[in-house]
Amino acid sequence: MPRFRPRISLLSALLLMTIAGMALVIVQLWREIGPLRAEVQSLRTELGYLNIEDPTKAQAIQLQTGEMRHWKWRIYLPPGRDYRFCCYSGTLPSEKELRGAAWFDRVQNGGIGTGSSGTMDGGEFTLDAMLEKDGDQWKLVTKSSGGRGGGSDTIYQPSGDWLSSPEHALSSSGMTSRQQTVFEPGEPIMLVKCLKPIITRFAGGYSARSPEGAADGFVMWIEEHNPAPPTGAKAP
Protein backbone atom coordinates (compact mmCIF):
# COMPACT_ATOMS: atom_id res chain seq x y z
CA MET A 1 0.00 0.00 0.00
CA PRO A 2 1.55 3.28 -1.06
CA ARG A 3 2.31 5.80 1.68
CA PHE A 4 1.14 9.43 1.52
CA ARG A 5 4.01 11.84 1.46
CA PRO A 6 3.12 15.49 2.08
CA ARG A 7 4.43 17.79 -0.58
CA ILE A 8 4.99 21.51 -0.40
CA SER A 9 5.75 23.77 -3.27
CA LEU A 10 8.61 26.24 -3.30
CA LEU A 11 6.13 29.13 -3.33
CA SER A 12 4.36 27.80 -0.22
CA ALA A 13 7.69 27.32 1.55
CA LEU A 14 8.69 30.92 0.79
CA LEU A 15 5.31 32.14 2.03
CA LEU A 16 5.68 30.24 5.34
CA MET A 17 9.19 31.58 5.82
CA THR A 18 7.94 35.13 5.17
CA ILE A 19 5.12 34.75 7.74
CA ALA A 20 7.53 33.37 10.34
CA GLY A 21 9.96 36.22 9.69
CA MET A 22 7.22 38.84 10.02
CA ALA A 23 6.05 37.27 13.28
CA LEU A 24 9.57 37.51 14.71
CA VAL A 25 9.82 41.17 13.62
CA ILE A 26 6.43 42.02 15.21
CA VAL A 27 7.44 40.37 18.49
CA GLN A 28 10.73 42.29 18.50
CA LEU A 29 8.99 45.60 17.76
CA TRP A 30 6.43 44.95 20.52
CA ARG A 31 9.23 44.38 23.02
CA GLU A 32 10.86 47.65 21.99
CA ILE A 33 7.66 49.73 21.86
CA GLY A 34 6.39 48.62 25.31
CA PRO A 35 9.10 50.45 27.32
CA LEU A 36 8.85 53.46 24.97
CA ARG A 37 5.10 53.69 25.59
CA ALA A 38 5.68 53.66 29.37
CA GLU A 39 8.35 56.36 28.99
CA VAL A 40 6.02 58.55 26.92
CA GLN A 41 3.31 58.27 29.59
CA SER A 42 5.84 59.17 32.28
CA LEU A 43 6.98 62.23 30.30
CA ARG A 44 3.37 63.32 29.75
CA THR A 45 2.75 63.11 33.49
CA GLU A 46 5.92 65.13 34.19
CA LEU A 47 4.56 67.84 31.88
CA GLY A 48 1.16 67.81 33.59
CA TYR A 49 -0.87 65.83 31.04
CA LEU A 50 -3.32 63.08 31.91
CA ASN A 51 -3.10 59.52 30.59
CA ILE A 52 -6.71 58.35 30.53
CA GLU A 53 -6.57 54.55 30.61
CA ASP A 54 -9.94 54.04 32.34
CA PRO A 55 -12.47 56.64 31.08
CA THR A 56 -15.04 55.51 33.68
CA LYS A 57 -13.02 56.98 36.59
CA ALA A 58 -12.21 60.58 37.48
CA GLN A 59 -8.52 61.44 37.24
CA ALA A 60 -6.48 64.52 38.11
CA ILE A 61 -2.97 65.88 38.50
CA GLN A 62 -1.75 68.96 40.35
CA LEU A 63 0.22 71.44 38.25
CA GLN A 64 3.01 73.66 39.54
CA THR A 65 2.38 77.42 39.64
CA GLY A 66 5.45 78.77 41.48
CA GLU A 67 3.20 80.93 43.71
CA MET A 68 2.32 80.30 47.35
CA ARG A 69 -1.39 81.17 47.19
CA HIS A 70 -2.04 79.81 43.71
CA TRP A 71 -3.11 76.25 42.86
CA LYS A 72 -3.79 74.61 39.51
CA TRP A 73 -5.00 71.18 38.39
CA ARG A 74 -5.75 69.25 35.22
CA ILE A 75 -8.89 67.17 35.76
CA TYR A 76 -10.87 64.55 33.88
CA LEU A 77 -14.47 63.77 34.90
CA PRO A 78 -16.30 60.89 33.14
CA PRO A 79 -19.06 62.36 30.93
CA GLY A 80 -22.70 61.48 31.48
CA ARG A 81 -22.74 62.16 35.24
CA ASP A 82 -23.70 65.15 37.40
CA TYR A 83 -20.94 66.90 39.35
CA ARG A 84 -20.78 69.72 41.89
CA PHE A 85 -17.92 72.13 42.52
CA CYS A 86 -17.94 73.04 46.23
CA CYS A 87 -16.14 75.57 48.42
CA TYR A 88 -16.43 75.95 52.20
CA SER A 89 -14.67 78.21 54.71
CA GLY A 90 -14.95 78.43 58.51
CA THR A 91 -14.33 75.77 61.13
CA LEU A 92 -13.33 72.47 59.53
CA PRO A 93 -13.87 69.19 61.40
CA SER A 94 -11.02 66.92 62.44
CA GLU A 95 -10.06 64.08 60.11
CA LYS A 96 -9.14 61.78 62.99
CA GLU A 97 -12.55 60.10 63.13
CA LEU A 98 -14.07 61.00 59.76
CA ARG A 99 -12.67 60.16 56.35
CA GLY A 100 -13.71 60.50 52.74
CA ALA A 101 -17.34 61.32 51.96
CA ALA A 102 -18.26 61.32 55.67
CA TRP A 103 -15.82 64.16 56.34
CA PHE A 104 -17.20 66.25 53.46
CA ASP A 105 -20.75 65.59 54.68
CA ARG A 106 -19.78 66.90 58.15
CA VAL A 107 -18.20 69.97 56.54
CA GLN A 108 -21.43 70.85 54.76
CA ASN A 109 -23.92 69.90 57.47
CA GLY A 110 -22.16 70.22 60.82
CA GLY A 111 -19.62 73.00 60.58
CA ILE A 112 -19.55 76.69 61.45
CA GLY A 113 -18.94 78.66 58.32
CA THR A 114 -20.17 79.45 54.85
CA GLY A 115 -20.17 77.49 51.62
CA SER A 116 -21.18 77.53 48.00
CA SER A 117 -21.58 75.01 45.21
CA GLY A 118 -22.28 74.90 41.51
CA THR A 119 -22.87 72.28 38.84
CA MET A 120 -20.10 70.99 36.56
CA ASP A 121 -19.96 69.04 33.32
CA GLY A 122 -17.80 66.03 32.58
CA GLY A 123 -14.74 66.07 30.35
CA GLU A 124 -11.11 67.17 30.64
CA PHE A 125 -10.20 70.70 31.74
CA THR A 126 -7.78 72.80 33.82
CA LEU A 127 -8.81 74.59 37.01
CA ASP A 128 -7.06 77.50 38.75
CA ALA A 129 -7.63 78.76 42.31
CA MET A 130 -5.97 81.82 43.81
CA LEU A 131 -6.28 83.69 47.12
CA GLU A 132 -6.68 87.44 46.67
CA LYS A 133 -7.05 90.24 49.25
CA ASP A 134 -10.04 92.51 48.63
CA GLY A 135 -10.01 95.27 51.24
CA ASP A 136 -10.37 93.54 54.61
CA GLN A 137 -11.54 90.27 53.07
CA TRP A 138 -9.77 87.35 51.44
CA LYS A 139 -11.39 85.79 48.39
CA LEU A 140 -10.77 82.49 46.67
CA VAL A 141 -11.01 83.17 42.94
CA THR A 142 -11.37 80.21 40.59
CA LYS A 143 -11.37 79.92 36.82
CA SER A 144 -11.25 77.00 34.44
CA SER A 145 -11.13 76.05 30.79
CA GLY A 146 -14.56 75.26 29.42
CA GLY A 147 -16.35 77.42 32.02
CA ARG A 148 -16.33 74.81 34.78
CA GLY A 149 -16.03 75.86 38.43
CA GLY A 150 -15.33 79.58 37.89
CA GLY A 151 -16.24 82.23 40.43
CA SER A 152 -15.24 84.02 43.63
CA ASP A 153 -15.90 83.07 47.28
CA THR A 154 -15.22 85.19 50.36
CA ILE A 155 -13.18 83.30 52.96
CA TYR A 156 -14.86 83.29 56.37
CA GLN A 157 -12.34 83.35 59.25
CA PRO A 158 -14.10 82.86 62.62
CA SER A 159 -10.98 83.51 64.74
CA GLY A 160 -9.66 86.55 62.88
CA ASP A 161 -7.60 87.27 59.80
CA TRP A 162 -5.04 84.46 60.05
CA LEU A 163 -4.51 84.41 56.27
CA SER A 164 -2.74 87.79 56.52
CA SER A 165 -0.29 86.44 59.11
CA PRO A 166 3.36 86.17 57.97
CA GLU A 167 3.27 82.50 59.01
CA HIS A 168 2.26 80.43 56.04
CA ALA A 169 -1.02 78.55 56.09
CA LEU A 170 -0.77 74.77 55.84
CA SER A 171 -2.32 73.46 52.64
CA SER A 172 -2.83 69.95 51.31
CA SER A 173 -4.56 68.29 48.38
CA GLY A 174 -5.99 64.93 47.39
CA MET A 175 -3.28 64.65 44.74
CA THR A 176 0.39 65.49 44.29
CA SER A 177 2.27 67.31 41.57
CA ARG A 178 3.73 65.22 38.75
CA GLN A 179 1.69 62.20 39.81
CA GLN A 180 -1.68 61.30 38.34
CA THR A 181 -4.37 60.29 40.84
CA VAL A 182 -7.31 58.05 39.92
CA PHE A 183 -10.54 58.37 41.92
CA GLU A 184 -13.17 55.68 42.36
CA PRO A 185 -16.75 56.46 41.19
CA GLY A 186 -18.51 58.59 43.81
CA GLU A 187 -15.27 59.48 45.62
CA PRO A 188 -14.91 63.25 46.34
CA ILE A 189 -11.91 64.94 44.75
CA MET A 190 -10.10 67.07 47.33
CA LEU A 191 -8.61 69.97 45.40
CA VAL A 192 -7.15 72.00 48.25
CA LYS A 193 -7.59 72.22 52.02
CA CYS A 194 -5.93 75.11 53.86
CA LEU A 195 -5.75 75.20 57.68
CA LYS A 196 -4.74 77.80 60.25
CA PRO A 197 -1.48 76.39 61.65
CA ILE A 198 -0.46 76.03 65.28
CA ILE A 199 2.57 78.29 65.72
CA THR A 200 5.36 77.67 68.23
CA ARG A 201 7.79 80.55 68.51
CA PHE A 202 11.40 80.33 69.62
CA ALA A 203 14.49 82.50 69.48
CA GLY A 204 15.20 83.35 65.89
CA GLY A 205 12.11 81.84 64.31
CA TYR A 206 9.03 79.68 64.66
CA SER A 207 7.62 76.29 63.73
CA ALA A 208 4.21 75.52 62.30
CA ARG A 209 2.27 72.29 62.62
CA SER A 210 -1.12 71.09 61.53
CA PRO A 211 -3.91 71.16 64.15
CA GLU A 212 -5.14 67.77 65.33
CA GLY A 213 -8.76 68.76 66.02
CA ALA A 214 -11.26 71.12 64.41
CA ALA A 215 -9.60 74.25 63.03
CA ASP A 216 -10.20 77.36 60.96
CA GLY A 217 -9.64 76.86 57.26
CA PHE A 218 -11.18 76.50 53.84
CA VAL A 219 -11.61 73.56 51.51
CA MET A 220 -12.47 73.17 47.86
CA TRP A 221 -13.52 69.93 46.20
CA ILE A 222 -15.50 68.25 43.41
CA GLU A 223 -18.12 65.61 44.13
CA GLU A 224 -20.45 63.48 42.07
CA HIS A 225 -24.04 64.53 42.65
CA ASN A 226 -26.30 61.53 43.39
CA PRO A 227 -23.64 58.93 42.49
CA ALA A 228 -24.76 55.48 41.38
CA PRO A 229 -24.52 52.74 44.05
CA PRO A 230 -21.54 50.38 43.84
CA THR A 231 -21.88 47.33 41.63
CA GLY A 232 -23.82 44.63 43.48
CA ALA A 233 -25.34 47.00 46.04
CA LYS A 234 -29.03 46.58 46.81
CA ALA A 235 -31.39 49.50 46.46
CA PRO A 236 -33.02 50.62 49.74
Contacts in CASP RR format, 6 or more apart in sequence:
PFRMAT RR
TARGET T0000
AUTHOR 0000-0000-0000
METHOD contacts of the structure
MODEL  1
MPRFRPRISLLSALLLMTIAGMALVIVQLWREIGPLRAEVQSLRTELGYL
NIEDPTKAQAIQLQTGEMRHWKWRIYLPPGRDYRFCCYSGTLPSEKELRG
AAWFDRVQNGGIGTGSSGTMDGGEFTLDAMLEKDGDQWKLVTKSSGGRGG
GSDTIYQPSGDWLSSPEHALSSSGMTSRQQTVFEPGEPIMLVKCLKPIIT
RFAGGYSARSPEGAADGFVMWIEEHNPAPPTGAKAP
41 51 0 8 1.000
44 50 0 8 1.000
44 51 0 8 1.000
45 51 0 8 1.000
45 61 0 8 1.000
45 178 0 8 1.000
45 179 0 8 1.000
45 180 0 8 1.000
46 178 0 8 1.000
48 61 0 8 1.000
48 63 0 8 1.000
48 74 0 8 1.000
48 178 0 8 1.000
49 61 0 8 1.000
49 74 0 8 1.000
50 59 0 8 1.000
50 60 0 8 1.000
50 61 0 8 1.000
50 74 0 8 1.000
50 76 0 8 1.000
50 124 0 8 1.000
50 180 0 8 1.000
51 180 0 8 1.000
52 59 0 8 1.000
52 76 0 8 1.000
52 124 0 8 1.000
54 182 0 8 1.000
55 76 0 8 1.000
55 78 0 8 1.000
56 78 0 8 1.000
56 185 0 8 1.000
57 78 0 8 1.000
57 182 0 8 1.000
57 183 0 8 1.000
57 184 0 8 1.000
57 185 0 8 1.000
58 75 0 8 1.000
58 76 0 8 1.000
58 77 0 8 1.000
58 78 0 8 1.000
58 182 0 8 1.000
58 183 0 8 1.000
58 185 0 8 1.000
58 187 0 8 1.000
58 189 0 8 1.000
58 222 0 8 1.000
58 224 0 8 1.000
59 75 0 8 1.000
59 76 0 8 1.000
59 180 0 8 1.000
59 181 0 8 1.000
59 182 0 8 1.000
59 183 0 8 1.000
60 73 0 8 1.000
60 74 0 8 1.000
60 75 0 8 1.000
60 76 0 8 1.000
60 175 0 8 1.000
60 180 0 8 1.000
60 181 0 8 1.000
60 183 0 8 1.000
60 189 0 8 1.000
61 73 0 8 1.000
61 74 0 8 1.000
61 175 0 8 1.000
61 177 0 8 1.000
61 178 0 8 1.000
61 179 0 8 1.000
61 180 0 8 1.000
61 181 0 8 1.000
62 71 0 8 1.000
62 72 0 8 1.000
62 73 0 8 1.000
62 173 0 8 1.000
62 175 0 8 1.000
62 176 0 8 1.000
62 177 0 8 1.000
63 72 0 8 1.000
63 73 0 8 1.000
63 74 0 8 1.000
63 126 0 8 1.000
63 177 0 8 1.000
64 72 0 8 1.000
64 177 0 8 1.000
64 178 0 8 1.000
65 71 0 8 1.000
65 72 0 8 1.000
67 130 0 8 1.000
68 168 0 8 1.000
69 130 0 8 1.000
69 131 0 8 1.000
70 128 0 8 1.000
70 129 0 8 1.000
70 130 0 8 1.000
70 131 0 8 1.000
71 128 0 8 1.000
71 129 0 8 1.000
71 130 0 8 1.000
71 171 0 8 1.000
71 173 0 8 1.000
71 191 0 8 1.000
71 192 0 8 1.000
72 126 0 8 1.000
72 127 0 8 1.000
72 128 0 8 1.000
72 129 0 8 1.000
73 126 0 8 1.000
73 127 0 8 1.000
73 175 0 8 1.000
73 191 0 8 1.000
74 124 0 8 1.000
74 125 0 8 1.000
74 126 0 8 1.000
74 127 0 8 1.000
75 124 0 8 1.000
75 125 0 8 1.000
75 126 0 8 1.000
75 127 0 8 1.000
75 189 0 8 1.000
75 222 0 8 1.000
76 123 0 8 1.000
76 124 0 8 1.000
77 83 0 8 1.000
77 120 0 8 1.000
77 121 0 8 1.000
77 122 0 8 1.000
77 123 0 8 1.000
77 124 0 8 1.000
77 222 0 8 1.000
78 122 0 8 1.000
78 123 0 8 1.000
78 185 0 8 1.000
79 121 0 8 1.000
79 122 0 8 1.000
79 123 0 8 1.000
80 122 0 8 1.000
81 122 0 8 1.000
81 224 0 8 1.000
81 225 0 8 1.000
81 227 0 8 1.000
82 119 0 8 1.000
82 224 0 8 1.000
82 225 0 8 1.000
82 226 0 8 1.000
83 119 0 8 1.000
83 120 0 8 1.000
83 121 0 8 1.000
83 122 0 8 1.000
83 222 0 8 1.000
83 223 0 8 1.000
83 224 0 8 1.000
83 225 0 8 1.000
84 117 0 8 1.000
84 118 0 8 1.000
84 119 0 8 1.000
84 120 0 8 1.000
84 222 0 8 1.000
84 223 0 8 1.000
84 224 0 8 1.000
84 225 0 8 1.000
85 117 0 8 1.000
85 118 0 8 1.000
85 119 0 8 1.000
85 120 0 8 1.000
85 142 0 8 1.000
85 148 0 8 1.000
85 149 0 8 1.000
85 150 0 8 1.000
85 220 0 8 1.000
85 222 0 8 1.000
86 104 0 8 1.000
86 108 0 8 1.000
86 115 0 8 1.000
86 116 0 8 1.000
86 117 0 8 1.000
86 118 0 8 1.000
86 220 0 8 1.000
86 221 0 8 1.000
86 222 0 8 1.000
86 223 0 8 1.000
87 115 0 8 1.000
87 116 0 8 1.000
87 117 0 8 1.000
87 140 0 8 1.000
87 142 0 8 1.000
87 153 0 8 1.000
87 218 0 8 1.000
87 219 0 8 1.000
87 220 0 8 1.000
88 107 0 8 1.000
88 108 0 8 1.000
88 113 0 8 1.000
88 114 0 8 1.000
88 115 0 8 1.000
88 116 0 8 1.000
88 218 0 8 1.000
88 219 0 8 1.000
88 220 0 8 1.000
89 113 0 8 1.000
89 114 0 8 1.000
89 115 0 8 1.000
89 140 0 8 1.000
89 153 0 8 1.000
89 154 0 8 1.000
89 155 0 8 1.000
89 156 0 8 1.000
89 157 0 8 1.000
89 217 0 8 1.000
89 218 0 8 1.000
89 219 0 8 1.000
90 111 0 8 1.000
90 112 0 8 1.000
90 113 0 8 1.000
90 114 0 8 1.000
90 156 0 8 1.000
90 157 0 8 1.000
90 158 0 8 1.000
90 216 0 8 1.000
90 217 0 8 1.000
90 218 0 8 1.000
91 111 0 8 1.000
91 112 0 8 1.000
91 113 0 8 1.000
91 158 0 8 1.000
91 214 0 8 1.000
91 215 0 8 1.000
91 216 0 8 1.000
91 217 0 8 1.000
92 107 0 8 1.000
92 111 0 8 1.000
92 193 0 8 1.000
92 195 0 8 1.000
92 214 0 8 1.000
92 215 0 8 1.000
92 216 0 8 1.000
92 217 0 8 1.000
92 218 0 8 1.000
92 219 0 8 1.000
93 103 0 8 1.000
93 106 0 8 1.000
93 107 0 8 1.000
93 110 0 8 1.000
93 111 0 8 1.000
93 213 0 8 1.000
93 214 0 8 1.000
94 212 0 8 1.000
94 213 0 8 1.000
94 214 0 8 1.000
94 215 0 8 1.000
95 103 0 8 1.000
96 212 0 8 1.000
96 213 0 8 1.000
98 106 0 8 1.000
100 187 0 8 1.000
100 188 0 8 1.000
101 186 0 8 1.000
101 187 0 8 1.000
101 188 0 8 1.000
101 223 0 8 1.000
104 188 0 8 1.000
104 221 0 8 1.000
104 223 0 8 1.000
107 219 0 8 1.000
108 115 0 8 1.000
112 158 0 8 1.000
113 156 0 8 1.000
113 158 0 8 1.000
114 154 0 8 1.000
114 156 0 8 1.000
115 153 0 8 1.000
116 153 0 8 1.000
118 149 0 8 1.000
119 225 0 8 1.000
120 148 0 8 1.000
120 149 0 8 1.000
120 222 0 8 1.000
121 148 0 8 1.000
122 148 0 8 1.000
125 144 0 8 1.000
125 145 0 8 1.000
125 146 0 8 1.000
125 147 0 8 1.000
125 148 0 8 1.000
126 144 0 8 1.000
126 145 0 8 1.000
127 142 0 8 1.000
127 143 0 8 1.000
127 144 0 8 1.000
127 148 0 8 1.000
127 149 0 8 1.000
127 191 0 8 1.000
128 142 0 8 1.000
128 143 0 8 1.000
128 144 0 8 1.000
129 140 0 8 1.000
129 141 0 8 1.000
129 142 0 8 1.000
129 191 0 8 1.000
129 192 0 8 1.000
129 220 0 8 1.000
130 140 0 8 1.000
130 141 0 8 1.000
130 142 0 8 1.000
131 138 0 8 1.000
131 139 0 8 1.000
131 140 0 8 1.000
131 141 0 8 1.000
131 155 0 8 1.000
131 163 0 8 1.000
132 138 0 8 1.000
132 139 0 8 1.000
132 141 0 8 1.000
133 139 0 8 1.000
133 164 0 8 1.000
136 161 0 8 1.000
137 154 0 8 1.000
137 155 0 8 1.000
138 154 0 8 1.000
138 155 0 8 1.000
138 157 0 8 1.000
138 161 0 8 1.000
138 163 0 8 1.000
138 164 0 8 1.000
139 152 0 8 1.000
139 153 0 8 1.000
139 154 0 8 1.000
139 155 0 8 1.000
140 152 0 8 1.000
140 153 0 8 1.000
140 155 0 8 1.000
140 218 0 8 1.000
140 220 0 8 1.000
141 151 0 8 1.000
141 152 0 8 1.000
142 149 0 8 1.000
142 150 0 8 1.000
142 151 0 8 1.000
142 152 0 8 1.000
142 153 0 8 1.000
142 220 0 8 1.000
143 149 0 8 1.000
143 150 0 8 1.000
143 151 0 8 1.000
144 150 0 8 1.000
155 163 0 8 1.000
155 217 0 8 1.000
155 218 0 8 1.000
156 218 0 8 1.000
157 163 0 8 1.000
157 196 0 8 1.000
157 216 0 8 1.000
157 217 0 8 1.000
158 216 0 8 1.000
159 196 0 8 1.000
159 216 0 8 1.000
160 216 0 8 1.000
162 169 0 8 1.000
162 196 0 8 1.000
162 216 0 8 1.000
163 169 0 8 1.000
167 197 0 8 1.000
167 199 0 8 1.000
167 206 0 8 1.000
167 208 0 8 1.000
168 197 0 8 1.000
168 208 0 8 1.000
169 194 0 8 1.000
169 195 0 8 1.000
169 196 0 8 1.000
169 197 0 8 1.000
169 217 0 8 1.000
170 194 0 8 1.000
170 195 0 8 1.000
170 197 0 8 1.000
170 208 0 8 1.000
170 209 0 8 1.000
170 210 0 8 1.000
171 192 0 8 1.000
171 193 0 8 1.000
171 194 0 8 1.000
171 195 0 8 1.000
172 190 0 8 1.000
172 192 0 8 1.000
172 193 0 8 1.000
173 190 0 8 1.000
173 191 0 8 1.000
173 192 0 8 1.000
173 193 0 8 1.000
174 181 0 8 1.000
174 189 0 8 1.000
174 190 0 8 1.000
174 191 0 8 1.000
175 181 0 8 1.000
175 189 0 8 1.000
175 190 0 8 1.000
183 189 0 8 1.000
185 224 0 8 1.000
185 227 0 8 1.000
185 228 0 8 1.000
185 230 0 8 1.000
186 223 0 8 1.000
186 224 0 8 1.000
186 227 0 8 1.000
188 221 0 8 1.000
188 222 0 8 1.000
188 223 0 8 1.000
189 221 0 8 1.000
189 222 0 8 1.000
189 223 0 8 1.000
190 219 0 8 1.000
190 221 0 8 1.000
191 220 0 8 1.000
191 221 0 8 1.000
191 222 0 8 1.000
192 219 0 8 1.000
192 220 0 8 1.000
193 217 0 8 1.000
193 218 0 8 1.000
193 219 0 8 1.000
193 220 0 8 1.000
194 217 0 8 1.000
194 218 0 8 1.000
194 219 0 8 1.000
195 210 0 8 1.000
195 211 0 8 1.000
195 215 0 8 1.000
195 216 0 8 1.000
195 217 0 8 1.000
196 211 0 8 1.000
196 215 0 8 1.000
196 216 0 8 1.000
196 217 0 8 1.000
197 208 0 8 1.000
197 209 0 8 1.000
197 210 0 8 1.000
197 211 0 8 1.000
198 208 0 8 1.000
198 209 0 8 1.000
198 210 0 8 1.000
198 211 0 8 1.000
199 206 0 8 1.000
199 207 0 8 1.000
199 208 0 8 1.000
200 206 0 8 1.000
200 207 0 8 1.000
200 208 0 8 1.000
200 209 0 8 1.000
229 235 0 8 1.000
END
